[in-house]
């Protein structure tokens, strides 16, 4: 992959929030899980570039996805997997995807000391956001109809996609740090196993697990199972948790030296 360094764009406050995988709350939970596992060295090195909590930038890539300088990142929030749930590079997307974004951030941050401070900040924003996106069930496109069909879940009316953006907030109450402490239930050995492998291995594991939401509600179901939220608890909880473990692994890989 050619060296491609993302540069920091001017911070513009957007009046309209775009659809965000997991929503802000879910993305913050992912980061909070990661923060429980990164080393003190990693924390200190990140603090050289961020004088605030990384959770504040949880949905920066969503909020600014239509900014002219980074509008090309709009397509990065999702990715395709094939029938075997293996990563399928963009057969139905017109531009790059979430896995591309992760590879890009991985390359750049592996050389972060050679980058400008603004480029480091931008690449960390890419990393923390798309680590969450790649684990979100409706951002892992399994073969079948796209998940933006209109549906109802009790009194809620929206798209199937929006249901899973909101589910973390429906499942959990309290601050992201408190939820992270609740979800962080794997042993050290289990965490190492979850962190093992490549981005493509992680995408395959996400595809395997994320396909389960279509067993709860098959494609194009207009009136969702009233127990959808509770039936999705295990998938959503594990994906939030594992995204945090993997994000911690990557942050330590770059900043833990």
Secondary structure, 3 states (H helix, E strand, C coil): CCCCCCCCCCCCCCCCCCCCCCHHHHHHHHHHHHHCCCCHHHHHHHHCCCCCCHHHHCCHHHHCCCCHHHHHHHHHHCEEECCCCCECCCCCCCCCCHHHHHHHHHHHHCCHHHCCHHHHHHHHHHHHHHHHHCCCHHHEECCCCCCCCEEEECCEEEEHHHHHHHHHHHHCCCCHHHHHHHHCCCCHHHHHHHHCCCHHHHHHHHHHHHCCHHHHCCCCCCECCCCHHHHCHHHHHHHHHHHHHHHHHHHHHHHCC
